[in-house]
Amino acid sequence: MKLKTILLVVSLLLGHAVQAADDARVRETLRALTLRLRSAETERNNLLAEKAQMEQEKKTLTEKVDALTKQVATDKETISTLTSKTSVQEASLTQAKEALDKLKSAYDEAVAIARKEKASHDKAADELVLLQRKLSDREDRNRKLFTLANEILTRYEKFAMGEALAAREPFTGLTRVKLENLVQDYQDKISEQRSRP
């Protein structure tokens, strides 16, 4: 009985010892699981905080992308407007250059015509001066011829009948020579006053 009791006590002790050892292992396992659970909760909380931060950053970046997209669209419109304005200005500049070239050629032609006209005017002025000199010279000669013709008419008027008979004198012919000399002198004077081309 002693043996039975010892066996019973030993088995109780062994059962108790096994149970105590199992309890310690269970506690150790429980403690390890609790630590893991806390670590997992901490890690989960960190991940949730990181997720919230990333979502906030994503929201901020999305807003920035939207703003940049709107800015790009605005910039494209501005570039398109500026490009069309540049095209219009280039066309206007081309037209202005063409008009300037036309004006320059018209000016050159006008200058050439003005030079020709000035040369023609100068030539005409020179010819006018020459013609005025000729006219003055011819007017002077005309006056002299007129005076000479009047002198001839006056002498002819004074030629009397006796002088006419004497001029026909057949013997001496002095009056005739005198008249011929007068005619010759008048012809010389008229010839001197004659206009020459």
Secondary structure, DSSP 8 states (H G I E B T S, - for coil): -HHHHHHHHHHHHHHHHHHHHHHHHHHHHHHHHHHHHHHHHHHHHHHHHHHHHHHHHHHHHHHHHHHHHHHHHHHHHHHHHHHHHHHHHHHHHHHHHHHHHHHHHHHHHHHHHHHHHHHHHHHHHHHHHHHHHHHHHHHHHHHHHHHHHHHHHHHHHH--HHHHHHHT-SSS-HHHHHHHHHHHHHHHHHHHHS---
